[in-house]
Amino acid sequence: MPNTKKIFVRTVTFERFLLMGGTERIQNLFCGGCNSETEMMTISDLSTASGIPTLTLFQLSEKLQIHSMETADGQFMICRESVKRFEKGDQK
Ligand SMILES: [Zn+2]
C-alpha cells in the first residue's frame, strides 16, 4: 500500500455571524517570539477585537512582524502582545 500523504486543504470560510463582544476566545499559550506565556487569540477573533483584517494579520505573521503559532488541533493563533507592540510601533 503506497504511503500517500493526504494534503488537507482548509477552505477559508467567512463567518457570517457577528461577534457580539465578550465572546473572543483567549488562550494563555507559550509564545516563542515573546519567550513567555502570552495571550493568544484565533486570527478571526483577534481581527474582530483589533479591527485589523485577517489578511493583514496573515501577512504580518508571514513577515514575522507579529507572533503566531499553530495549536495541536490546527488552530492558527496570534500573539496579542505582538499585535499591540506592532500597532504602537507602526505609527509614522
Ligand atoms: Zn509573542
PDB file of the backbone (N, CA, C, O) and the ligand in Angstrom, with CONECT records:
HET     ZN  A 101       1
ATOM      1  N   MET A   1       0.844  -1.199   0.000  1.00  0.00           N
ATOM      2  CA  MET A   1       0.000   0.000   0.000  1.00  0.00           C
ATOM      3  C   MET A   1       0.885   1.256   0.000  1.00  0.00           C
ATOM      4  O   MET A   1       1.682   1.467   0.914  1.00  0.00           O
ATOM      5  N   PRO A   2       0.732   2.066  -1.021  1.00  0.00           N
ATOM      6  CA  PRO A   2       1.602   3.251  -1.109  1.00  0.00           C
ATOM      7  C   PRO A   2       1.323   4.247   0.018  1.00  0.00           C
ATOM      8  O   PRO A   2       0.187   4.463   0.441  1.00  0.00           O
ATOM      9  N   ASN A   3       2.402   4.826   0.467  1.00  0.00           N
ATOM     10  CA  ASN A   3       2.287   5.778   1.571  1.00  0.00           C
ATOM     11  C   ASN A   3       2.039   7.179   1.020  1.00  0.00           C
ATOM     12  O   ASN A   3       2.949   8.002   0.923  1.00  0.00           O
ATOM     13  N   THR A   4       0.818   7.418   0.675  1.00  0.00           N
ATOM     14  CA  THR A   4       0.494   8.734   0.122  1.00  0.00           C
ATOM     15  C   THR A   4       0.004   9.652   1.217  1.00  0.00           C
ATOM     16  O   THR A   4      -0.829   9.293   2.050  1.00  0.00           O
ATOM     17  N   LYS A   5       0.542  10.824   1.181  1.00  0.00           N
ATOM     18  CA  LYS A   5       0.127  11.820   2.166  1.00  0.00           C
ATOM     19  C   LYS A   5      -1.075  12.573   1.632  1.00  0.00           C
ATOM     20  O   LYS A   5      -1.082  13.064   0.504  1.00  0.00           O
ATOM     21  N   LYS A   6      -2.050  12.646   2.445  1.00  0.00           N
ATOM     22  CA  LYS A   6      -3.221  13.437   2.059  1.00  0.00           C
ATOM     23  C   LYS A   6      -2.979  14.876   2.485  1.00  0.00           C
ATOM     24  O   LYS A   6      -2.675  15.167   3.642  1.00  0.00           O
ATOM     25  N   ILE A   7      -3.122  15.740   1.537  1.00  0.00           N
ATOM     26  CA  ILE A   7      -2.980  17.153   1.865  1.00  0.00           C
ATOM     27  C   ILE A   7      -4.364  17.724   2.125  1.00  0.00           C
ATOM     28  O   ILE A   7      -5.235  17.762   1.255  1.00  0.00           O
ATOM     29  N   PHE A   8      -4.518  18.154   3.330  1.00  0.00           N
ATOM     30  CA  PHE A   8      -5.813  18.688   3.733  1.00  0.00           C
ATOM     31  C   PHE A   8      -5.842  20.177   3.443  1.00  0.00           C
ATOM     32  O   PHE A   8      -5.102  20.953   4.047  1.00  0.00           O
ATOM     33  N   VAL A   9      -6.681  20.561   2.537  1.00  0.00           N
ATOM     34  CA  VAL A   9      -6.804  21.975   2.190  1.00  0.00           C
ATOM     35  C   VAL A   9      -7.969  22.563   2.963  1.00  0.00           C
ATOM     36  O   VAL A   9      -9.129  22.181   2.809  1.00  0.00           O
ATOM     37  N   ARG A  10      -7.601  23.487   3.782  1.00  0.00           N
ATOM     38  CA  ARG A  10      -8.627  24.121   4.598  1.00  0.00           C
ATOM     39  C   ARG A  10      -9.219  25.292   3.829  1.00  0.00           C
ATOM     40  O   ARG A  10      -8.507  26.204   3.408  1.00  0.00           O
ATOM     41  N   THR A  11     -10.481  25.251   3.663  1.00  0.00           N
ATOM     42  CA  THR A  11     -11.148  26.346   2.969  1.00  0.00           C
ATOM     43  C   THR A  11     -11.438  27.454   3.953  1.00  0.00           C
ATOM     44  O   THR A  11     -12.010  27.249   5.024  1.00  0.00           O
ATOM     45  N   VAL A  12     -11.023  28.624   3.549  1.00  0.00           N
ATOM     46  CA  VAL A  12     -11.283  29.765   4.417  1.00  0.00           C
ATOM     47  C   VAL A  12     -12.727  30.195   4.211  1.00  0.00           C
ATOM     48  O   VAL A  12     -13.127  30.602   3.120  1.00  0.00           O
ATOM     49  N   THR A  13     -13.474  30.095   5.256  1.00  0.00           N
ATOM     50  CA  THR A  13     -14.870  30.500   5.172  1.00  0.00           C
ATOM     51  C   THR A  13     -15.061  31.783   5.952  1.00  0.00           C
ATOM     52  O   THR A  13     -14.478  31.978   7.018  1.00  0.00           O
ATOM     53  N   PHE A  14     -15.846  32.609   5.429  1.00  0.00           N
ATOM     54  CA  PHE A  14     -16.126  33.854   6.115  1.00  0.00           C
ATOM     55  C   PHE A  14     -17.339  33.658   7.011  1.00  0.00           C
ATOM     56  O   PHE A  14     -18.434  33.309   6.570  1.00  0.00           O
ATOM     57  N   GLU A  15     -17.093  33.896   8.260  1.00  0.00           N
ATOM     58  CA  GLU A  15     -18.175  33.700   9.210  1.00  0.00           C
ATOM     59  C   GLU A  15     -19.191  34.822   9.061  1.00  0.00           C
ATOM     60  O   GLU A  15     -18.853  36.005   9.009  1.00  0.00           O
ATOM     61  N   ARG A  16     -20.427  34.409   8.996  1.00  0.00           N
ATOM     62  CA  ARG A  16     -21.465  35.401   8.703  1.00  0.00           C
ATOM     63  C   ARG A  16     -21.990  36.061   9.962  1.00  0.00           C
ATOM     64  O   ARG A  16     -22.548  37.158   9.920  1.00  0.00           O
ATOM     65  N   PHE A  17     -21.807  35.393  11.063  1.00  0.00           N
ATOM     66  CA  PHE A  17     -22.351  35.990  12.280  1.00  0.00           C
ATOM     67  C   PHE A  17     -21.381  37.013  12.865  1.00  0.00           C
ATOM     68  O   PHE A  17     -20.168  36.916  12.679  1.00  0.00           O
ATOM     69  N   LEU A  18     -21.919  37.961  13.551  1.00  0.00           N
ATOM     70  CA  LEU A  18     -21.090  38.967  14.205  1.00  0.00           C
ATOM     71  C   LEU A  18     -20.873  38.579  15.653  1.00  0.00           C
ATOM     72  O   LEU A  18     -21.788  38.151  16.356  1.00  0.00           O
ATOM     73  N   LEU A  19     -19.646  38.741  16.068  1.00  0.00           N
ATOM     74  CA  LEU A  19     -19.378  38.524  17.477  1.00  0.00           C
ATOM     75  C   LEU A  19     -19.945  39.708  18.245  1.00  0.00           C
ATOM     76  O   LEU A  19     -19.686  40.865  17.916  1.00  0.00           O
ATOM     77  N   MET A  20     -20.703  39.406  19.247  1.00  0.00           N
ATOM     78  CA  MET A  20     -21.401  40.463  19.965  1.00  0.00           C
ATOM     79  C   MET A  20     -20.561  41.065  21.080  1.00  0.00           C
ATOM     80  O   MET A  20     -21.061  41.875  21.861  1.00  0.00           O
ATOM     81  N   GLY A  21     -19.326  40.692  21.162  1.00  0.00           N
ATOM     82  CA  GLY A  21     -18.454  41.254  22.194  1.00  0.00           C
ATOM     83  C   GLY A  21     -18.381  40.340  23.396  1.00  0.00           C
ATOM     84  O   GLY A  21     -19.380  39.770  23.834  1.00  0.00           O
ATOM     85  N   GLY A  22     -17.193  40.215  23.912  1.00  0.00           N
ATOM     86  CA  GLY A  22     -17.005  39.386  25.086  1.00  0.00           C
ATOM     87  C   GLY A  22     -16.964  37.901  24.799  1.00  0.00           C
ATOM     88  O   GLY A  22     -16.885  37.084  25.715  1.00  0.00           O
ATOM     89  N   THR A  23     -17.016  37.554  23.521  1.00  0.00           N
ATOM     90  CA  THR A  23     -17.022  36.135  23.184  1.00  0.00           C
ATOM     91  C   THR A  23     -15.692  35.696  22.572  1.00  0.00           C
ATOM     92  O   THR A  23     -15.537  34.539  22.181  1.00  0.00           O
ATOM     93  N   GLU A  24     -14.736  36.620  22.492  1.00  0.00           N
ATOM     94  CA  GLU A  24     -13.462  36.240  21.918  1.00  0.00           C
ATOM     95  C   GLU A  24     -12.786  35.200  22.806  1.00  0.00           C
ATOM     96  O   GLU A  24     -12.772  35.314  24.032  1.00  0.00           O
ATOM     97  N   ARG A  25     -12.241  34.208  22.168  1.00  0.00           N
ATOM     98  CA  ARG A  25     -11.553  33.176  22.933  1.00  0.00           C
ATOM     99  C   ARG A  25     -10.090  33.540  23.088  1.00  0.00           C
ATOM    100  O   ARG A  25      -9.370  33.707  22.103  1.00  0.00           O
ATOM    101  N   ILE A  26      -9.670  33.656  24.300  1.00  0.00           N
ATOM    102  CA  ILE A  26      -8.272  33.953  24.589  1.00  0.00           C
ATOM    103  C   ILE A  26      -7.680  32.754  25.310  1.00  0.00           C
ATOM    104  O   ILE A  26      -8.246  32.250  26.281  1.00  0.00           O
ATOM    105  N   GLN A  27      -6.547  32.312  24.824  1.00  0.00           N
ATOM    106  CA  GLN A  27      -5.862  31.198  25.484  1.00  0.00           C
ATOM    107  C   GLN A  27      -4.480  31.658  25.930  1.00  0.00           C
ATOM    108  O   GLN A  27      -3.794  32.377  25.203  1.00  0.00           O
ATOM    109  N   ASN A  28      -4.087  31.254  27.091  1.00  0.00           N
ATOM    110  CA  ASN A  28      -2.723  31.511  27.532  1.00  0.00           C
ATOM    111  C   ASN A  28      -1.826  30.389  27.026  1.00  0.00           C
ATOM    112  O   ASN A  28      -1.917  29.243  27.466  1.00  0.00           O
ATOM    113  N   LEU A  29      -0.957  30.755  26.090  1.00  0.00           N
ATOM    114  CA  LEU A  29      -0.072  29.767  25.482  1.00  0.00           C
ATOM    115  C   LEU A  29       1.348  30.306  25.473  1.00  0.00           C
ATOM    116  O   LEU A  29       1.572  31.512  25.573  1.00  0.00           O
ATOM    117  N   PHE A  30       2.303  29.393  25.352  1.00  0.00           N
ATOM    118  CA  PHE A  30       3.689  29.815  25.288  1.00  0.00           C
ATOM    119  C   PHE A  30       3.981  30.378  23.907  1.00  0.00           C
ATOM    120  O   PHE A  30       3.737  29.724  22.892  1.00  0.00           O
ATOM    121  N   CYS A  31       4.507  31.603  23.879  1.00  0.00           N
ATOM    122  CA  CYS A  31       4.858  32.248  22.614  1.00  0.00           C
ATOM    123  C   CYS A  31       6.369  32.217  22.449  1.00  0.00           C
ATOM    124  O   CYS A  31       7.104  32.741  23.285  1.00  0.00           O
ATOM    125  N   GLY A  32       6.825  31.602  21.371  1.00  0.00           N
ATOM    126  CA  GLY A  32       8.256  31.528  21.105  1.00  0.00           C
ATOM    127  C   GLY A  32       8.863  32.896  20.834  1.00  0.00           C
ATOM    128  O   GLY A  32      10.025  33.141  21.158  1.00  0.00           O
ATOM    129  N   GLY A  33       8.068  33.793  20.236  1.00  0.00           N
ATOM    130  CA  GLY A  33       8.553  35.134  19.927  1.00  0.00           C
ATOM    131  C   GLY A  33       8.769  35.964  21.178  1.00  0.00           C
ATOM    132  O   GLY A  33       9.743  36.710  21.278  1.00  0.00           O
ATOM    133  N   CYS A  34       7.850  35.832  22.139  1.00  0.00           N
ATOM    134  CA  CYS A  34       7.965  36.561  23.412  1.00  0.00           C
ATOM    135  C   CYS A  34       8.826  35.781  24.402  1.00  0.00           C
ATOM    136  O   CYS A  34       9.306  36.338  25.390  1.00  0.00           O
ATOM    137  N   ASN A  35       9.018  34.500  24.135  1.00  0.00           N
ATOM    138  CA  ASN A  35       9.724  33.604  25.048  1.00  0.00           C
ATOM    139  C   ASN A  35       9.061  33.570  26.424  1.00  0.00           C
ATOM    140  O   ASN A  35       9.726  33.456  27.454  1.00  0.00           O
ATOM    141  N   SER A  36       7.739  33.670  26.409  1.00  0.00           N
ATOM    142  CA  SER A  36       6.984  33.557  27.662  1.00  0.00           C
ATOM    143  C   SER A  36       5.530  33.212  27.335  1.00  0.00           C
ATOM    144  O   SER A  36       5.136  33.166  26.170  1.00  0.00           O
ATOM    145  N   GLU A  37       4.761  32.976  28.362  1.00  0.00           N
ATOM    146  CA  GLU A  37       3.347  32.671  28.152  1.00  0.00           C
ATOM    147  C   GLU A  37       2.600  33.973  27.896  1.00  0.00           C
ATOM    148  O   GLU A  37       2.712  34.927  28.666  1.00  0.00           O
ATOM    149  N   THR A  38       1.844  34.001  26.820  1.00  0.00           N
ATOM    150  CA  THR A  38       1.105  35.218  26.467  1.00  0.00           C
ATOM    151  C   THR A  38      -0.321  34.863  26.110  1.00  0.00           C
ATOM    152  O   THR A  38      -0.686  33.692  26.011  1.00  0.00           O
ATOM    153  N   GLU A  39      -1.113  35.894  25.921  1.00  0.00           N
ATOM    154  CA  GLU A  39      -2.489  35.690  25.491  1.00  0.00           C
ATOM    155  C   GLU A  39      -2.510  35.514  23.981  1.00  0.00           C
ATOM    156  O   GLU A  39      -2.015  36.353  23.229  1.00  0.00           O
ATOM    157  N   MET A  40      -3.095  34.403  23.560  1.00  0.00           N
ATOM    158  CA  MET A  40      -3.209  34.104  22.134  1.00  0.00           C
ATOM    159  C   MET A  40      -4.682  34.062  21.766  1.00  0.00           C
ATOM    160  O   MET A  40      -5.522  33.586  22.530  1.00  0.00           O
ATOM    161  N   MET A  41      -4.971  34.570  20.581  1.00  0.00           N
ATOM    162  CA  MET A  41      -6.341  34.519  20.070  1.00  0.00           C
ATOM    163  C   MET A  41      -6.324  33.941  18.669  1.00  0.00           C
ATOM    164  O   MET A  41      -5.317  34.023  17.966  1.00  0.00           O
ATOM    165  N   THR A  42      -7.439  33.357  18.268  1.00  0.00           N
ATOM    166  CA  THR A  42      -7.528  32.902  16.883  1.00  0.00           C
ATOM    167  C   THR A  42      -7.496  34.125  15.981  1.00  0.00           C
ATOM    168  O   THR A  42      -7.842  35.232  16.393  1.00  0.00           O
ATOM    169  N   ILE A  43      -7.079  33.904  14.758  1.00  0.00           N
ATOM    170  CA  ILE A  43      -6.893  35.033  13.850  1.00  0.00           C
ATOM    171  C   ILE A  43      -8.212  35.784  13.613  1.00  0.00           C
ATOM    172  O   ILE A  43      -8.219  37.008  13.489  1.00  0.00           O
ATOM    173  N   SER A  44      -9.316  35.049  13.551  1.00  0.00           N
ATOM    174  CA  SER A  44     -10.600  35.721  13.304  1.00  0.00           C
ATOM    175  C   SER A  44     -11.053  36.513  14.532  1.00  0.00           C
ATOM    176  O   SER A  44     -11.590  37.613  14.409  1.00  0.00           O
ATOM    177  N   ASP A  45     -10.830  35.939  15.720  1.00  0.00           N
ATOM    178  CA  ASP A  45     -11.203  36.658  16.939  1.00  0.00           C
ATOM    179  C   ASP A  45     -10.346  37.899  17.131  1.00  0.00           C
ATOM    180  O   ASP A  45     -10.835  38.952  17.540  1.00  0.00           O
ATOM    181  N   LEU A  46      -9.062  37.759  16.830  1.00  0.00           N
ATOM    182  CA  LEU A  46      -8.166  38.893  17.008  1.00  0.00           C
ATOM    183  C   LEU A  46      -8.478  39.990  15.992  1.00  0.00           C
ATOM    184  O   LEU A  46      -8.371  41.180  16.291  1.00  0.00           O
ATOM    185  N   SER A  47      -8.860  39.574  14.801  1.00  0.00           N
ATOM    186  CA  SER A  47      -9.257  40.542  13.783  1.00  0.00           C
ATOM    187  C   SER A  47     -10.464  41.341  14.252  1.00  0.00           C
ATOM    188  O   SER A  47     -10.516  42.561  14.099  1.00  0.00           O
ATOM    189  N   THR A  48     -11.436  40.631  14.828  1.00  0.00           N
ATOM    190  CA  THR A  48     -12.634  41.298  15.352  1.00  0.00           C
ATOM    191  C   THR A  48     -12.272  42.242  16.483  1.00  0.00           C
ATOM    192  O   THR A  48     -12.774  43.364  16.551  1.00  0.00           O
ATOM    193  N   ALA A  49     -11.393  41.782  17.377  1.00  0.00           N
ATOM    194  CA  ALA A  49     -11.054  42.579  18.555  1.00  0.00           C
ATOM    195  C   ALA A  49     -10.207  43.792  18.204  1.00  0.00           C
ATOM    196  O   ALA A  49     -10.352  44.852  18.813  1.00  0.00           O
ATOM    197  N   SER A  50      -9.312  43.639  17.214  1.00  0.00           N
ATOM    198  CA  SER A  50      -8.365  44.712  16.911  1.00  0.00           C
ATOM    199  C   SER A  50      -8.811  45.581  15.738  1.00  0.00           C
ATOM    200  O   SER A  50      -8.344  46.711  15.587  1.00  0.00           O
ATOM    201  N   GLY A  51      -9.707  45.060  14.913  1.00  0.00           N
ATOM    202  CA  GLY A  51     -10.115  45.797  13.727  1.00  0.00           C
ATOM    203  C   GLY A  51      -9.146  45.649  12.560  1.00  0.00           C
ATOM    204  O   GLY A  51      -9.325  46.276  11.516  1.00  0.00           O
ATOM    205  N   ILE A  52      -8.114  44.813  12.738  1.00  0.00           N
ATOM    206  CA  ILE A  52      -7.160  44.564  11.662  1.00  0.00           C
ATOM    207  C   ILE A  52      -7.687  43.394  10.825  1.00  0.00           C
ATOM    208  O   ILE A  52      -8.028  42.347  11.375  1.00  0.00           O
ATOM    209  N   PRO A  53      -7.757  43.565   9.501  1.00  0.00           N
ATOM    210  CA  PRO A  53      -8.282  42.476   8.670  1.00  0.00           C
ATOM    211  C   PRO A  53      -7.458  41.197   8.813  1.00  0.00           C
ATOM    212  O   PRO A  53      -6.246  41.256   9.017  1.00  0.00           O
ATOM    213  N   THR A  54      -8.123  40.034   8.703  1.00  0.00           N
ATOM    214  CA  THR A  54      -7.419  38.755   8.846  1.00  0.00           C
ATOM    215  C   THR A  54      -6.297  38.625   7.829  1.00  0.00           C
ATOM    216  O   THR A  54      -5.241  38.074   8.140  1.00  0.00           O
ATOM    217  N   LEU A  55      -6.514  39.125   6.615  1.00  0.00           N
ATOM    218  CA  LEU A  55      -5.477  39.038   5.583  1.00  0.00           C
ATOM    219  C   LEU A  55      -4.219  39.781   6.010  1.00  0.00           C
ATOM    220  O   LEU A  55      -3.103  39.297   5.821  1.00  0.00           O
ATOM    221  N   THR A  56      -4.414  40.972   6.593  1.00  0.00           N
ATOM    222  CA  THR A  56      -3.279  41.754   7.083  1.00  0.00           C
ATOM    223  C   THR A  56      -2.556  40.994   8.193  1.00  0.00           C
ATOM    224  O   THR A  56      -1.326  40.970   8.236  1.00  0.00           O
ATOM    225  N   LEU A  57      -3.322  40.378   9.085  1.00  0.00           N
ATOM    226  CA  LEU A  57      -2.711  39.608  10.173  1.00  0.00           C
ATOM    227  C   LEU A  57      -1.888  38.444   9.616  1.00  0.00           C
ATOM    228  O   LEU A  57      -0.793  38.167  10.106  1.00  0.00           O
ATOM    229  N   PHE A  58      -2.410  37.769   8.602  1.00  0.00           N
ATOM    230  CA  PHE A  58      -1.666  36.681   7.963  1.00  0.00           C
ATOM    231  C   PHE A  58      -0.357  37.199   7.372  1.00  0.00           C
ATOM    232  O   PHE A  58       0.700  36.589   7.530  1.00  0.00           O
ATOM    233  N   GLN A  59      -0.454  38.349   6.681  1.00  0.00           N
ATOM    234  CA  GLN A  59       0.739  38.910   6.041  1.00  0.00           C
ATOM    235  C   GLN A  59       1.776  39.326   7.078  1.00  0.00           C
ATOM    236  O   GLN A  59       2.973  39.109   6.890  1.00  0.00           O
ATOM    237  N   LEU A  60       1.310  39.927   8.174  1.00  0.00           N
ATOM    238  CA  LEU A  60       2.219  40.341   9.242  1.00  0.00           C
ATOM    239  C   LEU A  60       2.903  39.140   9.878  1.00  0.00           C
ATOM    240  O   LEU A  60       4.086  39.194  10.216  1.00  0.00           O
ATOM    241  N   SER A  61       2.146  38.046  10.042  1.00  0.00           N
ATOM    242  CA  SER A  61       2.747  36.860  10.656  1.00  0.00           C
ATOM    243  C   SER A  61       3.746  36.217   9.704  1.00  0.00           C
ATOM    244  O   SER A  61       4.752  35.659  10.142  1.00  0.00           O
ATOM    245  N   GLU A  62       3.472  36.293   8.399  1.00  0.00           N
ATOM    246  CA  GLU A  62       4.420  35.768   7.407  1.00  0.00           C
ATOM    247  C   GLU A  62       5.729  36.548   7.426  1.00  0.00           C
ATOM    248  O   GLU A  62       6.809  35.983   7.253  1.00  0.00           O
ATOM    249  N   LYS A  63       5.614  37.853   7.640  1.00  0.00           N
ATOM    250  CA  LYS A  63       6.805  38.710   7.695  1.00  0.00           C
ATOM    251  C   LYS A  63       7.432  38.710   9.084  1.00  0.00           C
ATOM    252  O   LYS A  63       8.403  39.420   9.344  1.00  0.00           O
ATOM    253  N   LEU A  64       6.859  37.902   9.969  1.00  0.00           N
ATOM    254  CA  LEU A  64       7.340  37.757  11.347  1.00  0.00           C
ATOM    255  C   LEU A  64       7.270  39.070  12.114  1.00  0.00           C
ATOM    256  O   LEU A  64       8.031  39.285  13.058  1.00  0.00           O
ATOM    257  N   GLN A  65       6.366  39.939  11.712  1.00  0.00           N
ATOM    258  CA  GLN A  65       6.190  41.196  12.434  1.00  0.00           C
ATOM    259  C   GLN A  65       5.265  41.017  13.630  1.00  0.00           C
ATOM    260  O   GLN A  65       5.270  41.823  14.560  1.00  0.00           O
ATOM    261  N   ILE A  66       4.476  39.954  13.593  1.00  0.00           N
ATOM    262  CA  ILE A  66       3.714  39.559  14.774  1.00  0.00           C
ATOM    263  C   ILE A  66       3.944  38.065  14.987  1.00  0.00           C
ATOM    264  O   ILE A  66       4.309  37.345  14.058  1.00  0.00           O
ATOM    265  N   HIS A  67       3.729  37.616  16.203  1.00  0.00           N
ATOM    266  CA  HIS A  67       3.982  36.219  16.538  1.00  0.00           C
ATOM    267  C   HIS A  67       2.731  35.377  16.274  1.00  0.00           C
ATOM    268  O   HIS A  67       1.605  35.807  16.523  1.00  0.00           O
ATOM    269  N   SER A  68       2.962  34.189  15.773  1.00  0.00           N
ATOM    270  CA  SER A  68       1.842  33.286  15.550  1.00  0.00           C
ATOM    271  C   SER A  68       2.283  31.858  15.802  1.00  0.00           C
ATOM    272  O   SER A  68       3.475  31.551  15.800  1.00  0.00           O
ATOM    273  N   MET A  69       1.323  31.004  16.015  1.00  0.00           N
ATOM    274  CA  MET A  69       1.621  29.583  16.206  1.00  0.00           C
ATOM    275  C   MET A  69       0.389  28.769  15.842  1.00  0.00           C
ATOM    276  O   MET A  69      -0.727  29.283  15.760  1.00  0.00           O
ATOM    277  N   GLU A  70       0.627  27.496  15.631  1.00  0.00           N
ATOM    278  CA  GLU A  70      -0.491  26.606  15.361  1.00  0.00           C
ATOM    279  C   GLU A  70      -0.600  25.625  16.515  1.00  0.00           C
ATOM    280  O   GLU A  70       0.386  25.011  16.922  1.00  0.00           O
ATOM    281  N   THR A  71      -1.806  25.487  17.034  1.00  0.00           N
ATOM    282  CA  THR A  71      -2.006  24.561  18.144  1.00  0.00           C
ATOM    283  C   THR A  71      -2.086  23.134  17.626  1.00  0.00           C
ATOM    284  O   THR A  71      -2.163  22.900  16.420  1.00  0.00           O
ATOM    285  N   ALA A  72      -2.068  22.183  18.556  1.00  0.00           N
ATOM    286  CA  ALA A  72      -2.108  20.764  18.188  1.00  0.00           C
ATOM    287  C   ALA A  72      -3.362  20.426  17.394  1.00  0.00           C
ATOM    288  O   ALA A  72      -3.348  19.529  16.551  1.00  0.00           O
ATOM    289  N   ASP A  73      -4.446  21.146  17.664  1.00  0.00           N
ATOM    290  CA  ASP A  73      -5.684  20.850  16.924  1.00  0.00           C
ATOM    291  C   ASP A  73      -5.844  21.720  15.678  1.00  0.00           C
ATOM    292  O   ASP A  73      -6.930  21.806  15.106  1.00  0.00           O
ATOM    293  N   GLY A  74      -4.743  22.369  15.261  1.00  0.00           N
ATOM    294  CA  GLY A  74      -4.738  23.059  13.979  1.00  0.00           C
ATOM    295  C   GLY A  74      -5.263  24.477  13.999  1.00  0.00           C
ATOM    296  O   GLY A  74      -5.489  25.073  12.945  1.00  0.00           O
ATOM    297  N   GLN A  75      -5.459  25.024  15.183  1.00  0.00           N
ATOM    298  CA  GLN A  75      -5.916  26.418  15.268  1.00  0.00           C
ATOM    299  C   GLN A  75      -4.735  27.350  15.065  1.00  0.00           C
ATOM    300  O   GLN A  75      -3.688  27.184  15.691  1.00  0.00           O
ATOM    301  N   PHE A  76      -4.905  28.329  14.191  1.00  0.00           N
ATOM    302  CA  PHE A  76      -3.865  29.317  13.952  1.00  0.00           C
ATOM    303  C   PHE A  76      -4.058  30.443  14.955  1.00  0.00           C
ATOM    304  O   PHE A  76      -5.051  31.169  14.905  1.00  0.00           O
ATOM    305  N   MET A  77      -3.105  30.580  15.862  1.00  0.00           N
ATOM    306  CA  MET A  77      -3.248  31.531  16.949  1.00  0.00           C
ATOM    307  C   MET A  77      -2.243  32.673  16.794  1.00  0.00           C
ATOM    308  O   MET A  77      -1.110  32.467  16.359  1.00  0.00           O
ATOM    309  N   ILE A  78      -2.678  33.869  17.157  1.00  0.00           N
ATOM    310  CA  ILE A  78      -1.830  35.052  17.067  1.00  0.00           C
ATOM    311  C   ILE A  78      -1.574  35.581  18.478  1.00  0.00           C
ATOM    312  O   ILE A  78      -2.466  35.598  19.326  1.00  0.00           O
ATOM    313  N   CYS A  79      -0.351  36.004  18.702  1.00  0.00           N
ATOM    314  CA  CYS A  79       0.056  36.567  19.987  1.00  0.00           C
ATOM    315  C   CYS A  79      -0.476  38.004  20.100  1.00  0.00           C
ATOM    316  O   CYS A  79      -0.141  38.875  19.299  1.00  0.00           O
ATOM    317  N   ARG A  80      -1.300  38.215  21.103  1.00  0.00           N
ATOM    318  CA  ARG A  80      -1.930  39.523  21.277  1.00  0.00           C
ATOM    319  C   ARG A  80      -0.907  40.616  21.574  1.00  0.00           C
ATOM    320  O   ARG A  80      -1.006  41.735  21.072  1.00  0.00           O
ATOM    321  N   GLU A  81       0.061  40.271  22.389  1.00  0.00           N
ATOM    322  CA  GLU A  81       1.072  41.255  22.784  1.00  0.00           C
ATOM    323  C   GLU A  81       1.847  41.762  21.568  1.00  0.00           C
ATOM    324  O   GLU A  81       2.125  42.956  21.457  1.00  0.00           O
ATOM    325  N   SER A  82       2.191  40.856  20.664  1.00  0.00           N
ATOM    326  CA  SER A  82       2.968  41.274  19.498  1.00  0.00           C
ATOM    327  C   SER A  82       2.157  42.198  18.599  1.00  0.00           C
ATOM    328  O   SER A  82       2.708  43.096  17.963  1.00  0.00           O
ATOM    329  N   VAL A  83       0.846  41.975  18.550  1.00  0.00           N
ATOM    330  CA  VAL A  83      -0.008  42.861  17.753  1.00  0.00           C
ATOM    331  C   VAL A  83      -0.071  44.240  18.403  1.00  0.00           C
ATOM    332  O   VAL A  83      -0.011  45.264  17.721  1.00  0.00           O
ATOM    333  N   LYS A  84      -0.194  44.253  19.734  1.00  0.00           N
ATOM    334  CA  LYS A  84      -0.210  45.536  20.449  1.00  0.00           C
ATOM    335  C   LYS A  84       1.087  46.299  20.197  1.00  0.00           C
ATOM    336  O   LYS A  84       1.077  47.503  19.939  1.00  0.00           O
ATOM    337  N   ARG A  85       2.207  45.573  20.277  1.00  0.00           N
ATOM    338  CA  ARG A  85       3.512  46.218  20.052  1.00  0.00           C
ATOM    339  C   ARG A  85       3.612  46.723  18.626  1.00  0.00           C
ATOM    340  O   ARG A  85       4.129  47.812  18.374  1.00  0.00           O
ATOM    341  N   PHE A  86       3.109  45.916  17.687  1.00  0.00           N
ATOM    342  CA  PHE A  86       3.160  46.319  16.279  1.00  0.00           C
ATOM    343  C   PHE A  86       2.338  47.594  16.059  1.00  0.00           C
ATOM    344  O   PHE A  86       2.774  48.515  15.368  1.00  0.00           O
ATOM    345  N   GLU A  87       1.153  47.631  16.652  1.00  0.00           N
ATOM    346  CA  GLU A  87       0.286  48.804  16.478  1.00  0.00           C
ATOM    347  C   GLU A  87       0.953  50.072  17.016  1.00  0.00           C
ATOM    348  O   GLU A  87       0.870  51.141  16.411  1.00  0.00           O
ATOM    349  N   LYS A  88       1.611  49.927  18.160  1.00  0.00           N
ATOM    350  CA  LYS A  88       2.299  51.083  18.751  1.00  0.00           C
ATOM    351  C   LYS A  88       3.453  51.547  17.871  1.00  0.00           C
ATOM    352  O   LYS A  88       3.667  52.746  17.693  1.00  0.00           O
ATOM    353  N   GLY A  89       4.194  50.584  17.323  1.00  0.00           N
ATOM    354  CA  GLY A  89       5.388  50.903  16.558  1.00  0.00           C
ATOM    355  C   GLY A  89       5.109  51.286  15.129  1.00  0.00           C
ATOM    356  O   GLY A  89       6.006  51.725  14.409  1.00  0.00           O
ATOM    357  N   ASP A  90       3.855  51.122  14.709  1.00  0.00           N
ATOM    358  CA  ASP A  90       3.521  51.315  13.311  1.00  0.00           C
ATOM    359  C   ASP A  90       3.147  52.760  12.976  1.00  0.00           C
ATOM    360  O   ASP A  90       2.898  53.095  11.818  1.00  0.00           O
ATOM    361  N   GLN A  91       3.113  53.597  13.992  1.00  0.00           N
ATOM    362  CA  GLN A  91       2.692  54.977  13.723  1.00  0.00           C
ATOM    363  C   GLN A  91       3.848  55.769  13.142  1.00  0.00           C
ATOM    364  O   GLN A  91       4.918  55.872  13.743  1.00  0.00           O
ATOM    365  N   LYS A  92       3.616  56.322  11.969  1.00  0.00           N
ATOM    366  CA  LYS A  92       4.697  57.046  11.302  1.00  0.00           C
ATOM    367  C   LYS A  92       4.605  58.539  11.614  1.00  0.00           C
ATOM    368  O   LYS A  92       5.431  59.320  11.141  1.00  0.00           O
TER     369      LYS A  92
HETATM  370 ZN    ZN A 101       4.531  36.844  21.304  1.00  0.00          ZN2+
END
